[in-house]
Amino acid sequence: MEVFQETLDRIEKDYLLKINHLKNLKDGAILIGIISLLYGSLELFKLKEKYDYTDIQIAGISFFLALVVMIPILTTPLCKLISSKEIREKNWIIKSSIFNYGLKKFTTNYKFSFEHTLLEKELKNLKLIDNQFSSYKGNDLIIGEIKGHKFKISDIHAFSLRKRKFDGLVGVIYFKEIENAEDFYRRISLKMPINGQLKMIDKSVYLLMQGNREHFEIQFFKQGINKDKLVSDFKFFDSFVDLFFKEL
């Protein structure tokens, strides 16, 4: 946990340094914008007699130019200037830190696929999607093996037109023998938390743990990053794998 906290502190420190640099650039852009507007206004006044412009027309054109030039500079939050590539890189660091900490207590045989999720067939079997008016999203999939059993864990968000059906983690362990699956199901069912749900389909045992609408995603704000939320996500994932793998 301390290492993860240090990782967040380092990311936030780098972010704030970048924000300060962007602030200096923004101040420079404002100064250049003001100088450009003054120069443009002077040029317009020089053309006043040639084109028979009135003072009101000149003032109106100058005001319009000021809006066009200055509003984007003044109103764009600095945190919005962080590139999508940098956000993806920071998310990779955070997600891998969270997942590695929890998983390495039990196995090192796993890999990440941050652009995939569980099979749609599995989600239908779990009743997370059940008709053409329901859908889901999830882009964090962990695939691995523990004590000879293959497993998957994914961040799933399922919803219909009327309501959100599920927001949280879904894990599955694929057993080779039905007896082993039944025995595991019985043992882990005794330790289910209030926000947990256990299902057995054929020789597979699924653990669903309700969470929040978003997990493991960094967000940038004026004063820093969402450290408290990410620490909460860290604890959420750690409790999930502890519950799911300790009884194997």
C-alpha positions as CSV (number, residue, x, y, z in Angstrom):
1,M,0.0,0.0,0.0
2,E,2.8,2.4,0.8
3,V,4.4,1.8,-2.6
4,F,1.2,2.5,-4.3
5,Q,0.7,5.7,-2.3
6,E,4.2,6.8,-3.3
7,T,3.4,6.1,-6.9
8,L,0.3,8.4,-6.7
9,D,2.3,11.1,-5.0
10,R,5.0,11.0,-7.7
11,I,2.3,11.1,-10.5
12,E,0.6,14.0,-8.8
13,K,3.9,15.9,-8.3
14,D,4.8,15.5,-12.0
15,Y,1.3,16.6,-13.0
16,L,1.4,19.8,-10.8
17,L,4.9,20.6,-12.3
18,K,3.4,20.3,-15.8
19,I,0.4,22.4,-14.8
20,N,2.7,25.1,-13.6
21,H,4.6,25.0,-16.9
22,L,1.4,25.2,-18.8
23,K,0.2,28.1,-16.7
24,N,3.4,30.0,-17.7
25,L,2.7,29.2,-21.3
26,K,-0.9,30.3,-20.9
27,D,0.2,33.6,-19.3
28,G,2.5,34.1,-22.3
29,A,-0.3,33.3,-24.7
30,I,-2.5,35.9,-23.0
31,L,0.2,38.6,-23.2
32,I,0.7,37.8,-26.9
33,G,-3.0,37.9,-27.5
34,I,-3.4,41.3,-25.8
35,I,-0.5,42.7,-27.9
36,S,-2.0,41.3,-31.1
37,L,-5.4,42.8,-30.3
38,L,-3.9,46.2,-29.6
39,Y,-2.0,46.1,-32.9
40,G,-5.0,44.9,-34.8
41,S,-7.1,47.7,-33.3
42,L,-4.5,50.3,-34.2
43,E,-4.5,49.0,-37.8
44,L,-8.3,49.2,-37.9
45,F,-8.3,52.8,-36.8
46,K,-5.7,53.6,-39.6
47,L,-8.2,52.2,-42.1
48,K,-11.1,54.1,-40.5
49,E,-11.1,57.1,-42.9
50,K,-10.2,55.0,-46.0
51,Y,-13.3,52.7,-45.6
52,D,-15.4,55.3,-43.8
53,Y,-15.8,53.1,-40.6
54,T,-17.5,54.7,-37.6
55,D,-16.0,54.5,-34.1
56,I,-18.8,52.2,-33.1
57,Q,-18.0,49.8,-36.0
58,I,-14.3,49.8,-35.1
59,A,-15.1,49.2,-31.5
60,G,-17.4,46.3,-32.5
61,I,-14.8,44.6,-34.7
62,S,-12.2,45.0,-32.0
63,F,-14.5,43.5,-29.4
64,F,-15.4,40.6,-31.7
65,L,-11.7,39.9,-32.3
66,A,-11.1,40.0,-28.5
67,L,-13.8,37.4,-28.0
68,V,-12.4,35.1,-30.7
69,V,-8.8,35.3,-29.5
70,M,-9.1,35.6,-25.7
71,I,-12.1,33.4,-24.7
72,P,-10.5,30.0,-25.7
73,I,-7.2,31.0,-23.9
74,L,-8.9,32.2,-20.7
75,T,-11.6,29.6,-20.4
76,T,-9.7,26.3,-21.2
77,P,-8.8,24.5,-17.9
78,L,-5.1,23.6,-17.8
79,C,-6.0,20.0,-16.8
80,K,-7.7,19.7,-20.2
81,L,-4.4,20.3,-21.9
82,I,-3.0,17.0,-20.7
83,S,-2.7,14.7,-23.8
84,S,-4.7,11.5,-24.1
85,K,-1.4,9.7,-24.6
86,E,-0.1,10.8,-21.2
87,I,-3.4,9.9,-19.5
88,R,-3.2,6.4,-21.0
89,E,0.4,6.1,-19.7
90,K,-0.6,7.2,-16.2
91,N,-3.6,4.8,-16.2
92,W,-1.3,2.0,-17.2
93,I,1.0,2.7,-14.3
94,I,-1.9,2.9,-11.8
95,K,-3.8,-0.1,-13.1
96,S,-0.7,-2.4,-13.2
97,S,0.3,-1.2,-9.7
98,I,-3.2,-2.1,-8.3
99,F,-3.5,-5.4,-10.1
100,N,0.1,-6.6,-9.5
101,Y,-0.1,-5.9,-5.8
102,G,-3.3,-8.0,-5.3
103,L,-2.5,-10.8,-7.8
104,K,1.1,-11.5,-6.9
105,K,0.1,-12.6,-3.4
106,F,-1.4,-15.6,-5.1
107,T,0.1,-16.1,-8.6
108,T,2.5,-14.6,-11.1
109,N,0.9,-16.4,-14.1
110,Y,-1.3,-13.7,-15.5
111,K,-1.5,-11.0,-18.1
112,F,-3.5,-7.8,-18.7
113,S,-5.7,-6.8,-21.6
114,F,-7.0,-3.3,-21.0
115,E,-9.1,-3.3,-24.2
116,H,-11.1,-6.4,-23.6
117,T,-13.6,-7.9,-21.2
118,L,-15.5,-11.1,-20.4
119,L,-17.2,-12.8,-23.3
120,E,-20.7,-11.6,-24.0
121,K,-22.0,-15.1,-23.6
122,E,-20.8,-15.2,-20.0
123,L,-22.4,-11.9,-19.2
124,K,-25.7,-13.2,-20.6
125,N,-25.4,-16.3,-18.5
126,L,-24.9,-14.0,-15.5
127,K,-28.1,-12.0,-16.5
128,L,-26.0,-8.8,-16.7
129,I,-27.3,-8.4,-20.2
130,D,-30.6,-10.0,-21.2
131,N,-32.2,-8.2,-24.1
132,Q,-31.6,-5.8,-27.0
133,F,-32.2,-2.9,-24.6
134,S,-29.3,-3.8,-22.3
135,S,-25.7,-3.1,-22.8
136,Y,-22.3,-3.2,-21.0
137,K,-18.8,-1.8,-21.1
138,G,-15.6,-2.9,-19.6
139,N,-12.0,-2.5,-20.8
140,D,-9.9,-4.2,-18.0
141,L,-9.5,-7.9,-18.4
142,I,-7.0,-10.1,-16.4
143,I,-6.4,-13.6,-17.7
144,G,-4.3,-16.0,-15.7
145,E,-3.9,-19.4,-14.0
146,I,-3.8,-20.2,-10.3
147,K,-3.1,-23.7,-8.9
148,G,-3.9,-25.3,-12.2
149,H,-7.2,-23.4,-12.7
150,K,-7.7,-20.7,-15.4
151,F,-9.3,-17.5,-14.3
152,K,-10.5,-14.1,-15.5
153,I,-11.2,-10.9,-13.8
154,S,-12.9,-7.9,-15.4
155,D,-14.3,-4.5,-14.5
156,I,-17.9,-4.6,-15.8
157,H,-20.6,-1.9,-16.1
158,A,-23.9,-3.2,-17.3
159,F,-27.0,-1.1,-17.8
160,S,-30.4,-1.0,-19.5
161,L,-32.7,1.8,-20.7
162,R,-34.3,2.0,-17.3
163,K,-31.5,1.4,-14.8
164,R,-27.9,0.5,-14.2
165,K,-27.7,-3.3,-13.5
166,F,-24.2,-3.7,-12.3
167,D,-21.0,-1.7,-11.6
168,G,-18.1,-3.6,-10.3
169,L,-15.7,-6.5,-10.7
170,V,-16.6,-9.9,-12.1
171,G,-14.2,-12.8,-11.7
172,V,-14.5,-16.4,-12.9
173,I,-12.5,-19.6,-12.1
174,Y,-12.8,-22.4,-14.6
175,F,-12.6,-25.8,-12.8
176,K,-11.9,-29.1,-14.6
177,E,-14.0,-31.2,-12.3
178,I,-17.5,-30.4,-11.1
179,E,-16.8,-31.7,-7.6
180,N,-14.0,-29.1,-7.2
181,A,-16.2,-26.3,-8.4
182,E,-19.0,-27.3,-6.0
183,D,-16.6,-27.6,-3.0
184,F,-15.0,-24.2,-3.8
185,Y,-18.5,-22.7,-4.2
186,R,-19.6,-24.0,-0.8
187,R,-16.5,-22.7,1.0
188,I,-16.5,-19.2,-0.5
189,S,-20.2,-18.7,-0.1
190,L,-19.7,-18.7,3.7
191,K,-17.6,-15.5,3.3
192,M,-19.7,-13.4,1.0
193,P,-19.8,-9.7,1.8
194,I,-23.0,-7.7,1.4
195,N,-21.9,-6.3,-1.9
196,G,-20.8,-9.8,-3.2
197,Q,-22.7,-12.3,-5.2
198,L,-21.7,-15.9,-6.1
199,K,-22.9,-17.9,-9.1
200,M,-22.0,-21.3,-10.4
201,I,-22.5,-22.2,-14.0
202,D,-21.5,-25.6,-15.2
203,K,-17.9,-26.1,-13.8
204,S,-17.2,-22.3,-13.5
205,V,-17.6,-20.2,-10.3
206,Y,-18.3,-16.5,-10.8
207,L,-17.8,-13.8,-8.1
208,L,-19.6,-10.5,-8.7
209,M,-18.7,-7.6,-6.3
210,Q,-20.6,-4.4,-6.6
211,G,-18.5,-1.2,-6.7
212,N,-18.7,2.2,-8.4
213,R,-19.4,3.6,-11.8
214,E,-15.7,4.0,-12.5
215,H,-12.7,2.1,-11.3
216,F,-8.9,2.5,-11.8
217,E,-9.2,5.6,-13.9
218,I,-7.0,8.7,-13.1
219,Q,-8.7,12.1,-13.2
220,F,-6.9,15.4,-13.3
221,F,-8.2,18.4,-11.3
222,K,-6.9,21.9,-10.7
223,Q,-5.3,20.9,-7.3
224,G,-4.1,17.4,-8.2
225,I,-5.4,13.9,-9.1
226,N,-8.1,11.8,-7.6
227,K,-5.9,10.0,-5.1
228,D,-8.6,9.2,-2.5
229,K,-10.7,7.4,-5.2
230,L,-7.7,5.5,-6.5
231,V,-6.7,4.4,-3.0
232,S,-10.3,3.2,-2.6
233,D,-10.1,1.3,-5.9
234,F,-6.8,-0.3,-4.7
235,K,-8.5,-1.6,-1.5
236,F,-11.5,-2.8,-3.5
237,F,-9.5,-4.9,-5.9
238,D,-7.3,-6.2,-3.1
239,S,-10.4,-7.4,-1.1
240,F,-11.8,-9.0,-4.2
241,V,-8.8,-11.2,-5.0
242,D,-8.4,-12.0,-1.3
243,L,-11.9,-13.3,-1.2
244,F,-11.7,-15.1,-4.5
245,F,-8.3,-16.8,-4.2
246,K,-7.7,-17.6,-0.5
247,E,-10.1,-20.5,-0.5
248,L,-8.5,-22.3,-3.5
